Amino acid sequence: MDLDDQLRRYFGTSDLSQVSPAVQADGLDRMRVDFGLEKDRSRRFALWSLLYMLGQAPDLDVAFKDEADRDAARNLMDLMAASEGD
């Protein structure tokens, strides 16, 4: 999944600063629905990651049944937190 493609798919642009609050809310709703319906683990993780970056990700125990997926999500969260500290 390409980040810019996903942003265009859900928000109509890859520049979120150009998105109105209503369009952002609608895009996030569609993304959460797609996340809930997605069966492919890698696509599901990618959607969760984007939701996480946008501050809208579901809790790990709700989002992922597999412990390895929860561990991968925790690693992403740690990496993002470490990059914010730079």
C-alpha distances in whole Angstrom, upper triangle without the diagonal:
4,6,9,7,7,11,12,11,13,15,16,16,14,17,18,21,22,21,24,24,25,21,20,21,20,17,17,19,16,14,16,17,14,13,17,16,13,15,12,12,9,7,10,10,7,9,12,11,10,14,15,15,16,19,19,17,20,22,21,23,22,19,19,22,21,22,20,17,19,20,17,16,20,19,16,19,21,19,19,22,24,22,24,27,27
4,6,5,6,9,10,11,13,14,14,13,11,14,15,19,19,19,22,23,24,20,19,21,20,16,17,20,17,15,18,19,16,16,20,19,16,18,16,16,13,11,14,13,9,11,14,12,11,14,16,14,16,19,19,18,21,23,23,26,25,21,22,25,24,25,23,20,22,22,19,18,21,20,17,19,22,19,18,22,23,21,22,26,25
4,5,5,6,9,10,11,12,13,11,8,11,12,15,16,16,19,20,21,18,16,18,18,14,14,17,16,13,16,18,15,15,19,19,17,19,17,17,14,12,14,13,9,10,12,10,8,12,13,11,12,16,16,16,19,22,21,24,23,20,21,24,24,25,23,20,21,22,18,17,20,19,15,17,20,18,16,19,21,18,19,23,23
4,5,5,6,8,10,10,10,8,5,8,10,13,14,14,17,19,20,16,15,18,17,14,15,18,16,14,18,19,17,17,21,21,19,22,20,20,17,15,17,16,13,13,15,14,11,14,16,13,14,18,18,18,22,24,24,28,26,23,24,28,28,29,27,23,25,26,22,21,23,23,19,20,23,21,19,22,23,21,21,25,25
4,5,5,6,9,10,9,9,7,11,13,16,16,15,18,20,20,16,15,18,17,13,15,17,15,13,17,18,15,16,19,19,17,20,18,19,16,13,15,16,12,12,15,14,12,14,17,15,16,19,19,19,22,25,25,28,26,22,24,27,27,28,26,23,25,26,23,21,24,24,20,22,25,23,21,25,26,24,24,28,28
4,5,5,6,8,9,9,8,11,12,15,15,14,17,18,18,14,13,15,14,10,11,14,11,9,13,14,12,12,16,16,14,17,16,16,14,11,13,13,10,9,12,11,9,11,14,13,13,16,15,15,18,21,21,24,22,19,21,24,24,26,24,21,22,24,20,19,22,22,18,20,23,21,19,23,25,22,23,27,27
4,5,5,6,7,6,5,8,8,12,12,10,14,15,15,12,10,13,12,9,10,13,12,10,13,15,14,14,18,18,17,20,19,20,17,14,15,16,12,11,13,12,9,11,14,12,11,15,14,15,19,22,22,25,24,21,23,26,27,28,26,23,24,25,22,20,23,23,19,20,23,21,19,22,24,22,22,25,26
4,6,5,4,4,5,8,9,13,11,11,14,15,15,12,11,14,13,10,12,15,13,12,16,17,15,16,20,20,19,22,21,22,19,16,18,18,15,14,17,16,13,14,17,16,14,18,18,19,22,25,26,29,27,23,25,29,29,31,29,26,27,29,25,24,26,26,23,24,27,25,23,26,28,25,25,29,29
4,6,6,8,9,12,12,16,14,13,15,16,15,12,12,14,12,8,11,12,10,9,13,13,11,14,17,16,15,19,18,19,18,14,15,17,14,12,15,15,12,14,17,16,15,18,17,18,20,24,24,27,24,21,23,26,27,29,28,24,26,28,25,23,26,26,23,24,27,26,24,27,29,27,27,31,31
4,6,8,9,12,10,14,13,11,13,13,12,9,8,10,8,5,7,9,7,7,10,11,10,12,15,15,15,19,19,20,18,15,15,16,14,11,14,14,11,11,15,14,12,15,14,15,18,21,22,25,22,19,22,25,26,28,27,24,24,27,24,22,25,25,22,22,26,25,22,25,28,26,25,29,30
4,6,7,9,8,11,9,7,9,10,10,6,6,9,8,5,8,11,10,10,13,14,14,15,18,19,19,22,22,23,21,18,18,19,16,14,16,16,12,13,16,15,12,15,15,17,19,23,24,27,25,22,25,28,29,31,30,26,27,29,26,24,26,27,23,23,27,26,23,25,28,25,25,29,29
4,7,9,9,12,9,8,11,13,12,8,10,12,11,9,12,14,12,13,16,17,16,18,21,21,21,24,24,25,23,20,21,21,18,16,19,19,15,16,19,18,16,19,18,20,23,27,28,30,28,25,28,31,32,34,33,29,30,32,29,26,29,30,26,26,30,28,25,28,30,28,27,31,31
4,5,7,9,8,8,11,14,14,10,11,14,13,11,13,16,15,14,18,19,18,20,23,23,22,26,25,25,23,20,21,22,18,17,19,18,15,16,19,16,15,18,19,20,24,27,28,31,29,26,28,32,33,34,32,29,30,31,28,26,28,28,25,25,28,26,23,26,28,25,25,29,28
4,6,9,9,9,13,15,16,13,12,15,15,12,14,17,16,15,18,20,18,19,23,23,22,25,24,24,21,19,20,20,16,15,18,16,13,15,17,14,13,17,18,19,23,26,26,30,28,25,27,31,31,32,30,27,28,29,25,23,26,25,22,22,25,23,20,23,25,22,22,25,25
4,5,6,7,11,13,15,12,11,15,16,13,15,18,18,17,20,22,21,21,25,26,25,28,27,27,24,22,23,22,19,18,19,18,14,16,17,14,13,17,18,20,23,26,27,31,29,27,29,32,33,34,32,29,29,30,27,25,27,26,23,23,25,23,20,23,24,21,21,24,24
4,5,5,9,10,12,10,8,12,13,11,12,15,16,15,17,20,19,20,23,24,24,27,26,26,24,21,21,21,18,16,18,16,12,13,15,12,10,14,15,17,21,24,25,28,27,24,27,31,31,32,31,27,27,29,26,23,25,25,21,21,24,22,19,21,23,21,19,23,23
4,6,8,10,13,11,10,14,15,14,15,18,19,18,20,23,23,23,26,28,27,31,30,30,27,25,25,24,21,20,21,19,16,16,18,15,12,15,17,20,23,26,28,31,30,27,30,34,35,35,34,31,30,31,29,26,27,28,24,23,26,24,21,22,24,21,20,23,23
4,7,10,12,10,10,13,14,13,15,18,18,18,21,23,23,24,27,28,28,31,31,31,28,26,26,26,23,21,22,21,18,18,20,17,15,18,19,22,25,28,30,33,31,29,32,35,36,37,36,32,32,34,31,28,30,30,27,26,29,27,24,26,28,25,24,27,27
4,7,8,6,6,10,11,10,12,14,15,15,18,20,20,21,24,25,25,29,28,29,27,24,24,24,21,19,20,20,16,16,18,16,13,16,16,19,22,26,28,31,28,26,29,33,34,35,34,31,30,32,30,27,29,29,26,25,28,27,24,25,28,25,24,27,28
4,5,5,6,9,10,11,12,14,15,16,18,20,21,22,24,26,26,30,30,31,29,26,26,26,24,21,22,22,18,17,20,18,15,17,17,20,23,26,28,31,29,27,30,34,36,36,36,32,32,34,32,29,30,31,28,27,30,29,26,27,30,28,26,29,30
4,6,5,6,9,10,10,12,14,15,16,18,20,21,23,24,25,29,30,30,29,26,25,25,23,20,20,21,17,16,18,17,13,14,14,18,20,23,26,29,26,25,28,32,34,34,34,31,30,32,30,27,29,30,27,25,28,28,25,26,29,27,25,28,29
4,5,5,6,9,10,11,12,14,15,17,18,20,21,23,24,28,29,29,29,25,24,25,23,20,21,22,18,17,19,19,15,16,15,19,21,24,27,29,26,25,28,32,34,35,35,31,31,33,32,28,30,32,28,27,31,30,27,28,31,30,28,31,33
4,5,5,6,9,10,11,12,14,15,16,18,20,21,22,26,26,27,26,23,22,23,21,18,19,20,16,15,18,17,14,16,15,18,20,24,26,28,26,24,27,31,32,34,34,30,30,32,30,27,29,30,27,26,29,29,26,27,30,28,27,31,32
4,5,5,6,9,10,10,12,14,15,16,18,20,21,24,25,25,24,21,20,20,18,15,16,17,13,12,14,14,10,12,11,14,17,21,23,25,23,21,24,28,30,31,30,27,26,29,27,23,25,27,23,22,26,25,22,24,27,25,23,27,28
4,6,5,6,9,10,11,12,14,15,17,19,20,24,25,25,24,21,20,21,19,16,16,17,14,12,15,15,11,12,10,14,15,19,22,24,21,20,23,27,29,30,30,26,26,28,27,23,25,27,24,23,26,27,23,25,28,27,25,29,30
4,5,5,6,9,10,11,12,14,16,17,18,22,23,24,24,20,19,21,19,15,17,18,15,13,16,17,13,15,13,15,17,21,23,25,22,20,24,27,29,30,31,27,27,29,28,25,27,29,25,25,28,28,25,27,30,29,28,31,33
4,5,5,6,9,10,10,12,14,15,16,20,20,21,20,17,16,18,15,12,14,15,12,11,14,14,11,13,11,13,16,19,21,23,21,19,22,25,27,28,28,24,24,27,25,22,25,26,23,22,26,26,23,25,28,26,25,29,30
4,5,5,6,9,10,10,12,14,15,19,19,20,19,16,15,16,14,11,11,13,10,8,11,12,9,10,8,10,12,16,18,20,17,15,19,22,24,25,25,22,21,24,22,19,21,23,20,19,23,23,20,22,25,24,23,27,29
4,5,5,6,9,10,11,13,14,18,19,20,20,17,15,17,16,12,13,15,13,10,14,15,12,13,10,11,12,16,18,20,17,15,19,22,24,26,26,23,22,25,24,21,23,25,23,22,26,26,23,25,29,28,27,30,32
4,5,5,6,9,10,11,12,16,17,18,18,15,14,16,15,11,13,15,13,11,15,16,14,15,12,13,14,18,19,21,18,16,19,22,24,26,26,22,23,26,24,21,24,26,23,23,27,27,24,26,30,28,28,31,33
4,5,5,6,9,10,10,14,15,15,15,12,10,12,11,7,9,11,9,8,11,13,11,13,10,10,12,15,16,19,16,13,16,19,21,23,23,19,19,22,20,17,20,22,19,19,23,23,21,23,26,25,25,28,30
4,5,5,6,9,10,13,15,15,16,13,10,12,12,8,9,12,10,8,11,13,12,12,9,8,9,13,14,16,12,11,14,17,19,21,21,18,18,21,19,17,19,21,19,19,22,23,21,23,26,26,25,29,30
4,5,5,6,9,12,14,15,16,13,11,14,14,10,11,15,13,12,15,17,15,16,12,12,12,15,16,17,14,12,15,17,20,22,23,19,20,23,22,19,22,24,22,22,26,26,25,27,30,29,29,32,34
4,5,5,6,10,11,13,13,10,9,12,11,8,10,13,12,11,15,16,15,17,14,13,13,16,17,18,15,12,14,17,19,21,21,18,19,22,20,18,21,23,21,21,25,25,24,26,29,28,28,32,33
4,5,5,9,10,10,11,8,6,9,9,6,7,10,10,9,12,14,14,15,12,10,10,13,13,14,12,9,11,13,15,18,18,14,15,18,17,14,18,20,17,18,22,22,21,23,26,26,26,29,31
4,6,8,11,12,13,11,8,11,13,10,10,14,14,12,14,17,17,17,13,11,10,13,13,14,10,8,11,12,15,18,18,15,16,19,18,16,19,22,20,20,24,25,24,26,29,29,29,32,34
4,6,9,11,13,11,9,12,13,11,12,16,16,15,17,20,19,20,17,15,14,16,16,17,14,11,13,14,16,19,20,17,18,21,20,19,22,24,22,23,27,27,26,28,31,31,31,34,36
4,6,8,10,7,6,10,10,9,11,14,14,14,16,19,19,20,17,15,14,16,16,16,14,11,12,13,15,18,17,14,16,19,18,17,20,21,20,21,25,25,24,27,29,29,30,33,34
4,6,9,8,7,10,12,11,13,15,17,17,19,21,22,22,20,17,16,18,16,16,15,12,11,12,13,16,16,13,16,18,17,17,20,22,20,22,25,25,25,28,30,30,31,34,36
4,6,5,6,9,10,11,12,14,16,16,18,20,21,22,20,17,17,19,17,18,16,13,12,13,13,16,14,12,15,17,15,16,19,20,19,21,24,23,24,27,28,28,30,33,34
4,6,5,6,9,10,10,12,14,15,16,18,20,21,19,16,15,16,14,15,14,11,9,10,10,12,11,8,11,13,12,12,16,16,15,18,20,20,21,24,25,25,27,30,31
4,5,5,6,9,10,10,12,14,15,16,18,20,18,16,16,17,15,17,16,13,11,13,12,14,12,9,12,14,11,12,15,15,14,17,19,18,19,22,23,23,25,28,28
4,5,5,6,9,10,11,12,14,15,17,18,17,14,15,17,16,18,16,13,12,15,14,17,15,12,14,16,13,13,17,17,15,17,20,20,19,23,24,24,25,28,29
4,5,5,6,9,10,11,12,14,15,16,14,11,12,14,12,14,13,9,9,12,12,14,13,10,12,14,12,11,15,16,14,16,19,19,19,21,24,23,24,27,29
4,5,5,6,9,10,10,12,14,15,14,11,12,13,11,13,13,9,9,12,11,13,11,8,10,11,9,8,12,12,10,12,16,15,15,18,20,20,21,24,25
4,5,5,6,9,10,11,13,14,13,11,13,15,14,16,16,12,12,15,15,16,15,11,13,14,11,10,14,14,11,13,16,15,15,18,20,19,20,23,24
4,5,5,6,9,10,11,12,11,9,11,13,13,16,14,10,12,15,16,17,16,13,14,16,13,11,15,16,13,14,18,17,16,19,21,20,21,24,26
4,5,5,6,9,10,10,9,6,8,10,9,12,11,8,9,13,14,15,14,11,11,13,11,8,12,13,11,11,15,15,14,16,19,19,19,22,24
4,5,5,6,9,10,10,7,10,12,11,15,14,11,12,16,16,16,15,11,12,13,10,8,11,11,8,9,12,12,11,13,16,15,16,19,21
4,5,5,6,9,9,8,11,14,14,17,16,13,15,19,19,20,18,15,15,17,14,11,14,15,11,12,15,14,12,15,17,16,16,20,21
4,5,5,6,5,5,8,11,12,15,14,11,14,17,19,19,19,15,15,17,15,12,14,15,12,12,16,16,13,15,19,18,17,21,23
4,5,5,6,4,8,10,10,14,13,11,13,17,18,18,17,14,13,15,13,9,11,12,9,8,12,12,10,12,15,15,14,17,20
4,5,8,8,12,13,14,18,17,15,17,21,21,21,20,17,16,17,15,12,13,14,10,9,12,12,9,11,14,13,12,16,17
4,6,8,11,14,15,19,18,15,18,22,23,23,23,19,18,20,18,14,16,17,14,12,16,15,12,14,17,16,15,18,20
4,6,9,11,13,16,16,14,17,21,22,22,22,19,17,19,17,14,15,16,14,11,15,15,12,13,17,16,14,18,20
4,7,9,12,15,13,12,15,19,20,21,21,18,16,19,18,14,15,18,15,13,17,18,15,16,20,19,18,21,23
4,7,8,11,10,8,11,15,17,17,17,14,12,15,14,11,12,15,12,11,15,16,14,15,19,19,18,21,24
4,6,8,6,6,9,13,15,15,17,13,12,15,15,11,13,16,14,13,16,18,17,17,21,22,21,24,26
4,6,5,6,9,11,13,13,15,12,10,13,13,10,11,14,14,12,15,17,16,17,20,21,21,23,26
4,5,5,6,9,10,9,11,9,6,9,10,7,8,12,12,11,14,16,16,16,19,21,21,23,26
4,6,6,7,9,9,12,10,7,11,13,11,11,15,15,14,17,19,19,20,22,24,24,26,29
4,6,7,10,12,14,11,10,13,15,12,14,17,17,16,19,21,21,21,24,26,26,28,30
4,7,9,11,12,9,8,12,12,10,12,15,14,14,17,19,18,20,23,24,24,26,29
4,6,7,9,6,6,10,10,9,11,14,14,14,17,19,19,20,23,24,25,27,29
4,6,9,8,8,11,12,12,14,16,17,18,20,22,22,24,26,27,28,30,32
4,5,5,7,9,10,11,13,15,16,17,19,20,22,23,25,26,28,29,31
4,5,5,6,9,10,10,12,14,15,16,18,20,21,22,24,26,27,29
4,5,5,6,9,10,10,12,14,15,16,18,20,21,23,24,26,28
4,5,5,6,9,10,11,12,14,15,17,18,20,21,23,25,26
4,5,5,6,9,10,10,12,14,15,16,18,20,21,23,25
4,5,5,6,9,10,10,12,14,15,16,18,20,21,23
4,5,5,6,9,10,11,12,14,15,17,19,20,22
4,5,5,6,9,10,11,12,14,15,17,19,21
4,5,5,6,9,10,10,12,14,15,17,19
4,5,5,6,9,10,10,12,14,16,17
4,5,5,6,9,10,11,12,14,16
4,6,5,6,9,10,11,13,15
4,5,5,6,9,10,11,13
4,5,5,6,9,10,11
4,5,5,6,9,10
4,5,5,7,9
4,5,5,7
4,5,6
4,6
4
